[in-house]
Amino acid sequence: MVENTENSEKSSIELSISDRAIQKPELPESALVDGNNELSKVDDGGEEEQGKKEDEDEREEEGHSQQNEEANGSINTPELKEENEDALSIHEASSSKKEQNSDEHEEGQHSIDKIENGSNNVHSSNSFASDVSDELQSQSDANDNPDAELPQFTFHRISQLPPSFMKHDPISASYIHEKYFLFATHNGFIHISDNNFQDIRTFRAHRASILSLHTDGEYFASASMDGTVVVGSILNDKDIVAYDFKRPVHAVIIDRQYKVTKSFISGGMSGEVILSTRNWLGQRADTVLETEHGPITSIKCVDDLIIWTNDKGITFYQTSTRTTLLNTPLPKGFNRPDIYWPKYSFPETDRLIIGWNDHVWFYKLTIPHTAQSVQAVNFLSTAASSFRIGAAEKSVELESHVHLPDTIIGGISSINDDLIILNYLAPVEDKSNVSKRPKMKSAPPELQVINPWTKEELSVDIIEPKDYATLGVNDYHFEKSIGEMVRWFLISPNDAILIKEFSLHDQLEWYIEHKMYLKAWSISEYILPPLERISLGVQQVHEYINREKWSEAGELLTKVLAHGDNTSTEHQEYIKGEWSNFLDLFFEKGHQDQIVDCIPKVYYSDSAVNIDSKLYGKYLEHYLADWKNIPKFLQLYHDWDHRLLDLRYFQFLLDNTLNSNQNESNNKMPMIDKIRFLFIELCLEIDDPQPAVKHLIIMRDPGTLQFLISNHLLEKFVDRLPEILTLELTDEELQYATVDFIREKLSTNIELLATKHREIMPSKIIELNERAGLSVINYLYLEKLSQLDKLLTKDFEDEMVILYAKFNVSLLYIFLTKHNNYNIDSAIEICEEMHCYKELVYLWGKIGKNKKAVTLIIDKLEDPDLAIQFVATNNDSELWDYLLEYSMDKPKFIKALITAANSSQYFNNMDDPFVLKIDPISIVKRIPERIEIEGLKRALMNITYDNYLELTINKIILQIIQEETLEIGNFYRKERLKGATLEPRQNSKFLKETVIMYSDPAKPLVTETEVVGEGNEWRQIINEDDNATIDISTKISHLNYIRQKLVLLRLRSENGRT
């Protein structure tokens, strides 16, 4: 590193302020250099006059040389050549150049100004379409130009620069700052504007081409081919200074705190990177940071981190620590680093991308938090640096390096995670040229979006700046500006183009222009008013219909004409009208299947968007007309909100359909049943249930009776009750099934009918069932009525006797015994007919024919116990004698009578004290001789044993009673004799007061005063001279008094009272 200090040279260059710049005479026509380095002029119309011709061979040779320079991006300026030929040979940021023949002029002119200012001046060869759903992408063939793809960028010419720029004085350098835009020309002029291109000042700063610009937002710096660096205030035209470095300066940057430090760094043809500051004497002090590695082609800074490029490669240097952090050498075979200048991009604060020739480097910059202070970003002078303590050291890391063959990078930036490359296409020899002099053919540059990791080219836009055929790679300046929106500026000598990413509005316009209405509709939700957006979708629907894509049209209609919240009445009416139009169109063209599933299914209350019910009816009737479409009809009917339909009309329609298909074949029956069920649901929905009853009966629905009751239709269908009640039973079941089976099947209906006895009289139901031959239903019905309330069956007991005898004879006896409202004679007749002997016994006994009843028991039932019970119940001695006489020839009865006479089974529990008691001996005496009675001996032995046992038990009980009586008497005798002894002389108090003895012998004797307290004693006046004893009643009263006092004292103690 070399340091030198010399007097600062404030050049006396006449620097024109903005006022002088505006008043200066128009600049002369630009001078360009041809292959022989001879001048040629370009007039206002763009036509060239050839200079002086040389020898044909010499001119041809020089032409080849000049074309090779163009291919490398080098254009020479004559007035600078005289000053420094070496600098001219490497400088590319020179004025634009045109070929010196009319053929070349016509070719270049053909590609200029294809689109006016503000227009899109690109040819898209490949670009990303906007992100839309897969469904929308699959329908992209709805466009007139299906191959058209959505561009990624929009391009607009910038017309706010001074008129003399580009037309007479081409731009040679530019710098885009967040607050200011700086532009410089080949004639040394600088134009400064704010970020909206509002002019601030225009002035001349150099005598030759300006190659580099920089600003910190307050001061600017410019470097020129004339060897000078000019630093000045942006707003104060008096605050400006020029420094002469004697050789062309290619790059310059100033300290972000230049106002304080007066520091800047520059470099150029001298090959030195120079840090220039002011020392304490006010003189310029230069510190050479690097030298002897070829011309410096660029310098950039991040805080106090400096990046420069030369033949050595890319160098990162930290000024505060005077440390080279990293040097990235150029790869082998790198093409002319002094000709192709590098381009920079900062996608993030800690990321740097450098594109140079056909290589791209990605760096990560680590800047410690403490390094963000103002001091850390200054370029410190030699003197000041000695006081710098603990400077935060940064680090740089090369993350990746990418080689892009067939690319010459004229500008680099980033978008999302991808690279934007301005690819300069070098001129190639035009093989179609027939002249002796070779002719070069140029192509406009390409704006490429590339995936940096896969090198995949994502999109390419061909840009045609003015006079692009005459430009070299370094004539392009491609810079990114981040403000309210991201934008890029492509600055060339004769043109300035604003590049923006395709916004939603841009995409919308592009889609509409290319008749891609579907995509336009999909992205316009937050851009267009609702009705305008709907119209875009409707246009796409018409496009589908025109190409016979009815299904796609129907699906899109569902989305386009969807009803949203908070829409205006006008909006709702528009949607309704469009739906009506399209539904009529689809129906007319026979494409009902393509639209029917898309029709709105939801009813919106208080909204004008609901479609006319006639349209829904038209489609439903269409599907109902064909049996094959019945499933679809049913689906639609259930899916659609019924408030959208005319339900009365559909009731009529379904009823006619069912009536006309009553005799259809069995294969149609499932569908008919579904329609019938739908008809029933519809009748309920419109509150007209009566027409549904007929179909419920046809379907043999078990819930028909419940339906009638719920809808209060029972009286209207009372004549069909027998049929309705037995819908769950087949004819075979009615004829052969058991009562229990039928009861289980019909339990619900029977119970329902019984609970409605006030609506339909039981007599009516019994009559109807009897007429229909359904006596079993009557039995179940009367049985249920009896369970609800016996009074309900009071008038039907004769019928119930018959029904019990027929269907449940086991309960007939119980019924007869518990009811009295039946005709006994009829009951006897029925029982005789049905051989109900037990019931007959009861009935005979009820009317007093006891002997007949006993005879029936003995002869038919052969039940001695029943006979004995019957006789005992009647308590008739004559009947008992009849039983004995009638039973003496029946051993079974004799034995039962002997056993019964000895036991209490029939007699001992009777309340009547006059119940006849039979002596077993009398029965034994009545037994005829020589009759064999099985078990008689055993029975008599049991009787004897039972009598003996009873006698023994009675004796034991008597003894127990005597012993317990004696024990209790002794206890009370001892209690009367209980007392306590005491010595009067030692217990004199007991002689004067009442003595109390507790029942617990462990407790001592106490006086009444000790127990109840003094003053609370019993107050019974007794004459002390009276020796009469106190009576027992007085003692009991006294004792009760003491007990009450004790209870009171205990309660007070428990309550905490004294």
BAKE-247495 format. One record per residue (C-alpha): x, y, z. Coordinates in steps of 0.05 Angstrom, whole numbers, plus 5000, padded with zeros to 4 digits. Each point is the difference from the previous one (the first is absolute). Layout:
XYZ
...
! end
This chain:
500050005000
502750684981
498050655033
501450704973
497850695019
499550584952
496550664995
492849914983
498550264932
493650384996
499450044926
497850634969
495549634954
493950424982
494349605031
493450214971
494250035048
493049814978
498250694976
506150044956
498849304975
493150194977
502650624965
506049674967
499849934924
497849344972
505449485001
503349824935
498449364965
503249405032
506649804971
501349264990
506349654979
499949524941
504849444986
505450484974
499350475060
497250534954
494250455020
493149894973
493950415020
493049795017
494750514981
493350095035
496749524954
504849455018
503449954932
507649944997
504950334952
506149594985
506750325017
505950054957
501549354964
506749675005
503249484958
495249414988
504549485032
501650435060
492750165012
498049264996
505449825050
498050555048
492749814992
501449305025
503750305059
494350465017
494849454997
504149575047
500050595049
492550044995
499449275015
503850125065
495850615017
505350534987
498350664968
505250554994
499050755006
504850444959
500750595047
502249535055
504649614956
504650594992
500650045076
501149285015
499949464947
501149445050
493850195039
496050014936
501949294984
496649725062
494250485011
493249734983
495450515032
500850474941
495050334954
495649594954
502549834931
497049864932
502949664940
502150444943
495949714945
492750074983
498649265005
502049995073
496250635013
493649714971
500949375042
501150395065
494450484985
495249434988
500649775072
499350695033
493650295028
495549414984
495450225056
498850715025
501650235070
496149635053
499149394956
502549315010
506249944956
501749275006
499449344964
498449465051
503249354981
498649645064
496850245065
496249775061
492550035000
496950285063
498349505054
493049754991
496649375021
501249344964
492950034976
500950684968
506649794969
496849394969
495050464966
505250474970
498249764930
494050475003
504250544970
500650234928
507549925007
501249395044
507550064991
500350695031
503350015068
499650525054
506250455001
503650105065
501850734990
497250644970
504450494963
499050754995
504450534969
502150565046
498650684968
501550455059
507550084986
502450664968
498750014925
507450084983
501649355035
500549394955
498350414939
506450414997
503949785061
499549265015
499849755071
506449695025
498549865073
494350005050
498749885074
493349845032
499450235072
493949935045
499150764998
503650234938
501449774929
506650204967
501549974926
506550194964
501950084928
506049914955
500850764996
500950045075
493050245019
496449765064
492550025009
497149915069
492649885014
495949745058
497349294999
493950254960
504550304945
498650715023
506050414977
504750265054
506050244959
503949874937
507250234992
506549824967
505249685046
505249714953
503250104933
499249284978
495749395011
497649895071
501149275018
497549945072
495050345046
498649925074
496250375054
498749955074
493450384994
503250675015
506450024959
501649694933
506549774968
501649904926
506149704966
501950144928
504549814944
503250695008
503449745063
496050415049
495349845058
494850525016
496550015068
494550495015
493650135036
493649784967
496050625019
505550525011
503350164933
505450405036
502549415040
504049624947
507249794990
504049644947
506149555010
504849844944
503149305000
503550104932
497449354972
493049764981
495949825061
495149434990
496649965068
498850445061
496149945065
499350505057
499449895074
492949995026
502350555048
503850384948
497750665029
504149845061
505749564974
501050284930
502149304981
499149634934
503149414964
501549984926
503749574950
501249954925
505349924948
505650115050
498349335030
499850305070
494449995050
500850675035
496750225066
500050764999
498850405063
501950675029
505550045051
500250485058
503150534954
494149974953
504149664945
497949394961
503349385028
499949394955
500849295025
501149474947
496349385022
502249574941
504250094937
503449634943
494349524983
497350334938
494850554991
494650085052
493349874967
495250105058
499650205073
494149895048
499250075074
495949735058
501350425062
507749985006
500449374957
502850174931
499349554939
504150124938
501749604937
506049964956
504349474966
501249695068
492649855008
495050245052
503050295064
496550155066
503650495045
498150305068
502650705007
499050065075
504549395013
504350104937
498949264985
498749634935
494449545020
499549594936
502549984929
496549584949
504649874941
497149984930
499049314971
504649744946
498250224931
496450625025
499050464940
503050705005
498450245071
502050714979
494950014943
493949675032
498550395064
496549655058
492950145023
497550005072
493649845036
498350015074
493849565008
500550065076
504150415049
504649415012
500149714929
503950224939
499549744929
505450174949
499149854927
506250064956
500549784929
496749315003
501149855073
495950155062
502650005072
495549985062
502950285064
497550035072
502250615039
500349955075
499550695031
499950005077
494550415032
505150475032
502750154931
493550364981
502250645037
501850624961
507349935014
500349304974
497850214931
505050564991
506349964958
505050225054
506150424983
506849805022
500050475058
493049825023
501149264993
505350025054
494650175050
495449444977
499349495056
496749324994
497150074930
494949454987
502949524949
495449774944
500449354962
498549804929
498349314977
499549754928
493649585000
500049784928
502750144931
496049884936
502549994929
494950214946
502649804932
497950414940
498650595045
503050705004
497350335062
498050724987
496150055065
497949575059
494650015053
495449535036
492649855006
497749545054
505349465001
501750064926
505050404961
498450544950
505450044947
500650524946
503449574947
503950404949
500249654933
506550154964
499650194926
501349444951
502250034929
494250074951
501249444951
494650274954
504350624987
502750004929
504450615005
507549945006
500150325068
497649525054
493650215034
498249855072
492949815019
497650215069
494349735043
496350355056
501749805072
495949495038
497250075070
500449305028
497249715064
504449425021
499949505056
507050095027
500649285025
497249614941
501850534948
493149914972
497750584958
493250175029
498350584953
503250434947
497850694977
503450314939
500950755011
501350484943
503150645026
501250554950
506249894958
501349335034
503949784938
505550515016
500749845074
505149615040
498949615063
502550565045
495350504969
494349685040
498650195072
495049555034
498050215071
494749815050
495950495040
495949815061
494950505022
492549935003
501049474948
505949634970
502250264933
506149964956
503150514954
503549814936
504150594978
503650004933
503450584964
493850194960
494449705040
497349915071
495049455015
496149895063
498949265016
494749775049
497649325020
493349844970
494950265051
493049725007
497450584959
505149864946
498249265000
492750174996
500850454940
504549494966
495049435011
494350424973
504050224940
501449274984
492849805014
502249565059
493750195038
500449425049
506750205027
498050734998
493949835042
504149585049
504850575018
495150584999
496449885065
503350595035
501150414938
493550084963
493050195024
495749385010
495750104938
506050124955
503349385027
493749594988
499850244928
507149724989
497749325025
493750044956
504450144940
504049375015
493649605006
497950244931
506949794974
498949305027
493049974970
502550234932
504949415001
494649515024
503349925068
493550005038
502649645062
505550505011
495150564989
495349735053
505649905051
502550704989
493150305006
499749725071
506050425019
498750614959
492850095021
501049805072
496150435049
504450385050
498550365064
498250745002
498550054926
495650554972
493149884972
502750184931
505349465008
494849495021
495450164943
505849944951
501949325026
492849774998
499250244928
506449664976
497949355033
493250034967
503150134932
505049445004
494949505028
495350144942
505849944951
502549345028
492949725001
498550234929
506549684975
498649355036
505850045048
496249935065
504949505028
505850494993
496750555041
495149685048
505249845054
502450724997
493350345013
499950365067
497349545055
499450515056
494350485012
501950695023
495050365044
498850734986
504049974936
498450114927
505049484977
495349405003
498449714932
492849934977
496849365026
497449854930
507149874976
501249505055
493349684982
501849954927
506349615016
496749545051
494349844953
505149834947
503249475043
493549745027
497449864930
505149444988
500449405047
507449954988
500950705029
495949885063
506349925044
502450674975
493250315013
500049745071
507150265012
498350704974
493650035039
503649845065
506050454985
496150624982
497150445054
492549894994
498750745009
502650074929
494449554973
492650044988
498249415045
492550004984
501649904927
504749425017
494749675043
495450004941
505549764954
502149425045
492849795013
498649964925
506449614989
498149495054
492949924976
502249894928
505049465020
495949575048
500349394956
507350054980
504549394999
503849775061
506650264974
497350715008
497149895069
506250235039
500050674964
492550065008
500749885075
505350545004
495550494965
494249795044
504250135062
502150674972
492750174988
498549855073
505750445024
497650554954
492849965027
502750085070
504550584980
494350404970
495449805058
495249604957
500749305028
493349704979
502149814928
506049625030
495749505038
498049614938
507349904983
502049815070
494849454998
502449774932
507149975028
497349625062
503650495044
499749795073
499850725021
493550164963
495850015063
505050465034
499950444938
492450055004
500150175074
505650514994
496550364944
493049945031
497349574943
497549415040
492750174993
500650084924
502849304992
496349645054
496749524951
506849764979
502649895070
499849234996
504450034938
504650525031
500749635065
502349364966
504950304949
505749665035
496849314994
499349554940
493649614988
503449365022
502350315065
493050265015
497149304989
505249565033
504450415046
499349965076
496950555041
506650165031
503350094932
494550454976
500250395066
507450124991
499350224928
494150465011
501650255070
501650714977
493850074957
495449695053
502850465053
499250614955
492949814984
498349885073
502650685020
495450324949
493649715029
497150695007
500750154926
497549334975
494949645043
502249305019
493249734977
501550264931
506849664998
497249345027
494550034947
505050134944
504649455022
494349515009
497550164931
507049884972
500749345037
505550275045
497549765068
507249915023
501050754989
493950135043
502849565054
506750375000
496550674996
495349855059
505749715039
504050654992
493850425017
499149605063
507250135020
499050744990
493450035038
495349435018
494050464993
501550064926
498349264990
494049995048
495149984942
503949474962
500749455053
495549524963
504550084939
506149925044
497449345029
499449744929
506950274980
503449735063
496949324989
502450014928
506950315005
502449965072
495949515042
505250005055
497850715019
492649874994
499249775073
503550625025
495750444956
493649675025
502050075072
501950744994
494250244956
492650005011
497150364940
499549394955
493949564989
500949385043
495549564959
503750184937
506649905035
497749315025
497849824930
506750214972
503949635053
496049374990
501250064925
507450115011
500449485057
502550525049
498449595063
503750425051
496450624974
493449615002
501249815073
500850735016
493850204960
495749445030
502250205069
498650734984
492749854985
499349525060
500249344965
505449755047
498449264997
500350034924
506750355007
502649485049
497649444955
503750334941
506350055041
499749285021
497949704934
503650454949
505750325036
501349445050
503350515045
498649845074
503750625025
495750444955
493749665025
502050075073
501850744989
493550134964
495949695058
504150355053
499150664965
492449924999
499949775074
493949574990
499349375044
495149704952
504850104942
505549705043
495749395013
498649964925
507450014986
501249465051
494549554975
501750114926
507449875013
499749375041
500949564941
506150384977
506349835040
503750614974
494750465029
499549615066
507350075014
499950754981
494050115046
503349665060
506450404989
496150664991
495849885063
506349945042
503650604971
498850755002
500950074926
492750134985
497050205067
504850325049
501150624959
492750164991
497550625036
493049745009
499649715071
494349564978
503949644946
498349275003
505549585033
500349274978
502449465047
504549504963
496949445042
493250134970
503049934931
503449355018
493549725025
496650164934
505149594960
496549404970
502649325018
504849644956
502050614961
507350064989
502950695009
507250074982
504050355054
494350015050
504249675055
505550494989
495150585001
497049775066
507049925030
501750704978
493750265032
501749665066
507250234998
497950714984
495250015059
505449735047
505050504974
495250585009
498649785072
507549965016
501350684971
494450325040
502949715065
506950294984
497150684985
496250005065
506349845040
503850564965
494650505018
500149795073
507650075005
500150694968
494450235046
503849785062
506450354976
496550674988
496649975069
506649895035
503150594965
494650485021
500249735071
507550155005
499050694971
495150175055
504849785054
506150384972
503050555047
506550295030
502950035071
503550595032
502750245067
495650585024
505350325043
504850034941
494750214950
495650465038
497950374937
496349404976
495550055062
497650694983
499449994924
497249574946
505049464980
500749794928
502749324979
501949894927
498249364965
507449904987
502549705066
506950284986
497750715009
499850265072
493950265038
498750744992
495150505029
494850364959
503450675013
506549734971
496549774938
495250574984
503450575037
497950385061
493350344994
497649514947
497749455047
493249675000
495250455039
495349515033
498150255070
500549455052
498650065073
506249765034
496249805062
495549584957
502649304998
495449814944
503549714941
499850344933
495649664948
502849674938
497050514951
503650565035
506549624995
498949884925
498650744989
506250195039
504249514959
497350274934
501750705023
507249815013
500549654932
497550624964
505150435036
505549524980
497950014927
499850775001
506950045030
502849524949
497150404942
502850655027
506849685008
499949754928
498250704974
505650345040
495250365046
500950075075
! end
